[in-house]
Amino acid sequence: MKVMEHVRDVKMIRDRTFNEIEPMKQTIMLLKKHQLKMDEDFLVKLENSKTSLVDISEKALGPVKEQILPLQNQEAGNIK
């Protein structure tokens, strides 16, 4: 059961973070539109962060999902 809680937590954090990326992207674009000088290209960093998040969540969830799938199917069969 603890494994399922961790899987849920990772998914929730990933989804919440993805939902925060678009507003940050829009803010950066607005700042650039108004010619605010920035030392770094934050759009690139934001996209790199998004890619890293996908990779990390897949590494964290991928093997676990495969291992718990039979247990999930068994529980679904018990409920039916």
C-alpha positions in Angstrom: 0.0 0.0 0.0 2.9 2.4 0.8 4.2 1.9 -2.8 0.8 3.0 -4.2 1.0 6.1 -2.0 4.4 7.0 -3.3 3.4 6.5 -6.9 0.4 8.8 -6.3 2.6 11.4 -4.6 5.1 11.4 -7.5 2.3 11.7 -10.0 0.7 14.6 -8.1 3.9 16.5 -7.8 4.7 16.0 -11.5 1.3 17.1 -12.5 1.3 20.2 -10.2 4.8 21.1 -11.5 3.6 20.8 -15.1 0.7 23.1 -14.4 3.1 25.7 -13.1 5.4 25.7 -16.1 3.0 27.3 -18.6 2.3 30.4 -16.4 6.0 30.8 -15.8 6.7 30.5 -19.5 4.1 33.2 -20.2 5.6 35.5 -17.6 9.1 35.1 -19.1 7.7 35.9 -22.5 6.0 39.0 -21.2 9.2 40.2 -19.6 11.0 39.7 -22.8 8.3 41.5 -24.7 8.9 44.5 -22.5 12.6 44.2 -23.2 13.7 43.3 -19.6 17.3 42.3 -19.7 18.0 38.9 -18.4 21.5 37.3 -18.0 20.2 33.9 -18.8 17.7 32.4 -21.2 15.1 31.2 -18.8 12.9 29.7 -21.4 15.6 27.2 -22.3 16.1 26.5 -18.6 12.4 26.0 -18.1 12.2 23.5 -21.0 15.2 21.7 -19.8 13.6 21.4 -16.3 10.5 20.1 -17.8 12.4 17.4 -19.7 14.4 16.5 -16.6 11.2 16.2 -14.7 9.7 13.8 -17.2 12.9 11.7 -17.2 13.1 11.6 -13.4 9.4 10.7 -13.0 9.7 7.9 -15.6 12.8 6.5 -13.8 11.0 6.6 -10.5 7.7 5.3 -11.7 8.6 3.1 -14.7 10.0 0.0 -13.0 7.5 0.3 -10.1 4.5 0.5 -12.4 5.6 -2.7 -14.1 6.0 -4.5 -10.8 2.7 -3.5 -9.2 0.6 -3.9 -12.4 -0.2 -7.6 -11.6 -1.2 -6.6 -8.0 -3.4 -3.8 -9.3 -5.1 -6.2 -11.8 -5.6 -8.8 -9.0 -7.2 -6.1 -6.7 -9.4 -5.0 -9.6 -10.5 -8.6 -10.1 -11.3 -8.9 -6.4 -13.5 -5.8 -6.5 -15.5 -7.1 -9.4 
